[in-house]
Amino acid sequence: ETLTDPATDEPLALHPLVSLYRKTTTGPVKPLPGPLRIVVAIAAPDTGGGPLLDYERELRNVLTAVRHARQGDAHVHVVPFATTTAIRAALDGGGTHILHLSAHGAPGTLILEDDDGHARKVDAATLIAEAIPSGAMPPLVALAACYTDAPAAEQAASFAAALCQHGAAAVIATETSVTGWYATHLYAQ
């Protein structure tokens, strides 16, 4: 993810002719009919979450990136507070094609919010149990956070791999620390 083009110093992952991916085993994925439905949750805890994410810029970039799809029938649901309860409410009813989560992360965890606006460390099992309705795992999950494809322990599945094992067809994740600028720019592309 961080390999740069020596001529331009731009990340190769952002080059239009480069497709970066890793393949992992996934559970069964069921096709979803349109229109495209995207749920976006950006964690910005009041306390305990580390440096504040630029919530407005992140949201603006996501909405700009899907502007053309929204001119059709696509629907973007923004979750105002990234709690597992709020994410679950947005996913209830199924039919969500993409779940975009933006947060701070560490190997095996995302830092979301609790009901009081404080930072809450959530592992993949907790996210699946509390935020993903049974049988309604979105086929694509975008994790705009550090270390989401790094396991918390040797022989453990990463956050991203655990989501794939529970029905996500594809997860966009990072193996290391990335800057807020890099994550925002990558996901906007």
DODO-711021 format. One record per residue (C-alpha): residue number from 1; residue in one letter; chain; x, y, z. Coordinates in Angstrom, 2 decimals. Layout:
% DODO-711021
(NUM "A" "A" (X Y Z));
...
This chain:
% DODO-711021
(1 "E" "A" (0.00 0.00 0.00));
(2 "T" "A" (2.87 2.39 0.62));
(3 "L" "A" (5.08 1.52 -2.36));
(4 "T" "A" (5.69 4.70 -4.36));
(5 "D" "A" (6.49 5.36 -8.00));
(6 "P" "A" (10.13 6.55 -7.98));
(7 "A" "A" (9.46 8.99 -10.83));
(8 "T" "A" (6.48 10.79 -9.27));
(9 "D" "A" (6.70 9.82 -5.59));
(10 "E" "A" (2.94 9.03 -5.74));
(11 "P" "A" (1.65 5.80 -4.13));
(12 "L" "A" (1.40 3.07 -6.78));
(13 "A" "A" (-1.91 1.95 -5.26));
(14 "L" "A" (-3.40 5.23 -6.55));
(15 "H" "A" (-2.12 4.82 -10.13));
(16 "P" "A" (-4.98 4.14 -12.58));
(17 "L" "A" (-3.11 1.23 -14.19));
(18 "V" "A" (-2.33 -0.55 -10.91));
(19 "S" "A" (-4.75 -2.83 -9.08));
(20 "L" "A" (-3.56 -3.87 -5.65));
(21 "Y" "A" (-5.30 -6.78 -3.98));
(22 "R" "A" (-4.77 -9.89 -1.93));
(23 "K" "A" (-6.93 -12.96 -2.11));
(24 "T" "A" (-8.35 -14.65 0.95));
(25 "T" "A" (-10.96 -17.28 1.65));
(26 "T" "A" (-14.48 -15.89 2.02));
(27 "G" "A" (-17.78 -17.31 3.10));
(28 "P" "A" (-20.67 -17.60 0.66));
(29 "V" "A" (-21.67 -14.27 -0.88));
(30 "K" "A" (-25.19 -13.66 -2.09));
(31 "P" "A" (-25.78 -11.20 -4.93));
(32 "L" "A" (-27.78 -8.08 -4.09));
(33 "P" "A" (-30.06 -6.32 -6.54));
(34 "G" "A" (-29.68 -2.57 -7.13));
(35 "P" "A" (-29.85 0.25 -6.68));
(36 "L" "A" (-26.45 0.70 -5.06));
(37 "R" "A" (-26.72 1.29 -1.30));
(38 "I" "A" (-23.74 2.59 0.71));
(39 "V" "A" (-23.53 3.05 4.48));
(40 "V" "A" (-20.78 5.42 5.71));
(41 "A" "A" (-19.71 5.64 9.37));
(42 "I" "A" (-16.86 7.88 10.47));
(43 "A" "A" (-15.69 7.51 14.06));
(44 "A" "A" (-14.83 10.80 15.77));
(45 "P" "A" (-14.95 10.07 19.51));
(46 "D" "A" (-14.97 13.07 21.84));
(47 "T" "A" (-12.40 11.48 24.17));
(48 "G" "A" (-9.90 8.65 24.14));
(49 "G" "A" (-9.70 8.14 20.39));
(50 "G" "A" (-6.38 9.74 19.59));
(51 "P" "A" (-6.01 12.59 17.11));
(52 "L" "A" (-9.35 13.74 15.72));
(53 "L" "A" (-10.15 12.63 12.20));
(54 "D" "A" (-11.22 15.34 9.79));
(55 "Y" "A" (-14.83 14.14 9.75));
(56 "E" "A" (-16.07 16.83 7.37));
(57 "R" "A" (-13.29 16.31 4.81));
(58 "E" "A" (-13.66 12.53 4.94));
(59 "L" "A" (-17.41 12.73 4.44));
(60 "R" "A" (-17.06 15.32 1.68));
(61 "N" "A" (-14.58 13.08 -0.17));
(62 "V" "A" (-16.79 10.02 0.12));
(63 "L" "A" (-19.84 11.93 -1.15));
(64 "T" "A" (-17.82 13.43 -4.00));
(65 "A" "A" (-16.51 9.99 -4.98));
(66 "V" "A" (-20.06 8.59 -5.30));
(67 "R" "A" (-21.62 11.73 -6.77));
(68 "H" "A" (-22.19 10.19 -10.21));
(69 "A" "A" (-23.74 7.07 -8.70));
(70 "R" "A" (-26.03 9.23 -6.54));
(71 "Q" "A" (-27.26 11.02 -9.68));
(72 "G" "A" (-28.68 7.64 -10.64));
(73 "D" "A" (-30.52 5.59 -8.06));
(74 "A" "A" (-27.67 5.04 -5.58));
(75 "H" "A" (-28.37 5.83 -1.94));
(76 "V" "A" (-25.76 6.90 0.64));
(77 "H" "A" (-26.73 6.61 4.31));
(78 "V" "A" (-24.42 8.53 6.64));
(79 "V" "A" (-24.27 7.25 10.21));
(80 "P" "A" (-23.76 10.39 12.36));
(81 "F" "A" (-22.12 8.53 15.29));
(82 "A" "A" (-20.08 5.41 14.63));
(83 "T" "A" (-21.46 3.17 17.36));
(84 "T" "A" (-22.17 -0.49 16.69));
(85 "T" "A" (-25.84 0.18 17.48));
(86 "A" "A" (-26.09 3.02 14.94));
(87 "I" "A" (-24.27 0.99 12.27));
(88 "R" "A" (-26.64 -1.94 12.87));
(89 "A" "A" (-29.67 0.35 12.56));
(90 "A" "A" (-28.33 1.58 9.19));
(91 "L" "A" (-27.75 -1.99 7.99));
(92 "D" "A" (-31.10 -3.35 9.21));
(93 "G" "A" (-33.29 -4.44 6.37));
(94 "G" "A" (-30.33 -5.70 4.36));
(95 "G" "A" (-29.56 -4.65 0.85));
(96 "T" "A" (-26.42 -2.66 1.68));
(97 "H" "A" (-23.74 -3.17 -0.94));
(98 "I" "A" (-20.90 -1.20 0.67));
(99 "L" "A" (-20.05 -0.45 4.30));
(100 "H" "A" (-17.40 2.28 4.62));
(101 "L" "A" (-15.89 2.63 8.11));
(102 "S" "A" (-13.39 5.37 8.82));
(103 "A" "A" (-11.67 5.27 12.20));
(104 "H" "A" (-8.37 4.86 13.97));
(105 "G" "A" (-7.19 1.28 14.16));
(106 "A" "A" (-4.65 -1.06 15.66));
(107 "P" "A" (-3.89 -4.68 14.79));
(108 "G" "A" (-7.17 -6.55 15.33));
(109 "T" "A" (-9.24 -3.51 16.40));
(110 "L" "A" (-11.06 -0.43 15.22));
(111 "I" "A" (-11.68 2.51 17.52));
(112 "L" "A" (-15.36 3.37 17.14));
(113 "E" "A" (-17.58 5.27 19.58));
(114 "D" "A" (-19.71 4.26 22.53));
(115 "D" "A" (-23.14 5.75 23.27));
(116 "D" "A" (-21.54 8.58 25.27));
(117 "G" "A" (-19.17 9.64 22.48));
(118 "H" "A" (-16.07 8.06 24.04));
(119 "A" "A" (-13.62 5.85 22.15));
(120 "R" "A" (-14.49 2.16 22.10));
(121 "K" "A" (-12.07 -0.51 20.86));
(122 "V" "A" (-13.99 -3.07 18.80));
(123 "D" "A" (-12.60 -6.29 17.38));
(124 "A" "A" (-14.05 -7.97 14.30));
(125 "A" "A" (-16.09 -10.48 16.31));
(126 "T" "A" (-17.72 -7.66 18.27));
(127 "L" "A" (-18.45 -5.65 15.12));
(128 "I" "A" (-20.01 -8.71 13.47));
(129 "A" "A" (-22.07 -9.59 16.55));
(130 "E" "A" (-23.26 -6.08 17.38));
(131 "A" "A" (-23.32 -4.16 14.08));
(132 "I" "A" (-23.99 -6.65 11.31));
(133 "P" "A" (-27.52 -8.09 11.21));
(134 "S" "A" (-27.63 -11.85 10.68));
(135 "G" "A" (-27.21 -12.67 7.01));
(136 "A" "A" (-26.73 -9.01 6.03));
(137 "M" "A" (-22.94 -8.66 5.71));
(138 "P" "A" (-22.32 -6.11 2.94));
(139 "P" "A" (-20.37 -7.67 0.06));
(140 "L" "A" (-17.79 -4.85 0.16));
(141 "V" "A" (-16.39 -3.36 3.36));
(142 "A" "A" (-13.97 -0.43 3.16));
(143 "L" "A" (-11.90 0.02 6.33));
(144 "A" "A" (-10.23 3.43 6.23));
(145 "A" "A" (-8.06 2.83 9.29));
(146 "C" "A" (-4.56 1.74 10.20));
(147 "Y" "A" (-3.63 -1.94 10.62));
(148 "T" "A" (-7.01 -3.37 9.55));
(149 "D" "A" (-5.26 -6.19 7.66));
(150 "A" "A" (-2.72 -6.85 10.41));
(151 "P" "A" (-3.49 -9.66 12.86));
(152 "A" "A" (-3.46 -8.92 16.58));
(153 "A" "A" (-1.52 -12.11 17.29));
(154 "E" "A" (0.43 -14.72 15.38));
(155 "Q" "A" (-1.88 -17.17 13.58));
(156 "A" "A" (-4.88 -14.91 14.23));
(157 "A" "A" (-7.04 -13.54 11.41));
(158 "S" "A" (-6.81 -9.83 10.71));
(159 "F" "A" (-9.89 -7.64 11.11));
(160 "A" "A" (-10.34 -7.71 7.31));
(161 "A" "A" (-9.90 -11.48 7.03));
(162 "A" "A" (-12.46 -12.07 9.79));
(163 "L" "A" (-15.02 -10.00 7.86));
(164 "C" "A" (-14.32 -12.08 4.74));
(165 "Q" "A" (-14.79 -15.27 6.74));
(166 "H" "A" (-18.24 -13.97 7.75));
(167 "G" "A" (-19.55 -13.12 4.30));
(168 "A" "A" (-17.83 -10.03 2.92));
(169 "A" "A" (-16.73 -10.72 -0.66));
(170 "A" "A" (-14.04 -8.03 -0.51));
(171 "V" "A" (-12.53 -5.85 2.19));
(172 "I" "A" (-10.30 -2.87 1.50));
(173 "A" "A" (-7.81 -2.66 4.36));
(174 "T" "A" (-4.26 -1.66 5.29));
(175 "E" "A" (-1.42 -3.67 6.80));
(176 "T" "A" (0.33 -0.78 8.46));
(177 "S" "A" (-0.09 2.77 9.69));
(178 "V" "A" (-1.28 5.29 7.09));
(179 "T" "A" (-1.75 9.02 7.31));
(180 "G" "A" (-5.21 10.55 7.28));
(181 "W" "A" (-4.33 12.26 4.00));
(182 "Y" "A" (-3.30 8.97 2.38));
(183 "A" "A" (-6.42 7.08 3.52));
(184 "T" "A" (-8.74 9.89 2.44));
(185 "H" "A" (-7.03 10.21 -0.95));
(186 "L" "A" (-6.95 6.44 -1.53));
(187 "Y" "A" (-10.62 5.91 -0.69));
(188 "A" "A" (-11.67 8.94 -2.73));
(189 "Q" "A" (-9.98 7.35 -5.75));
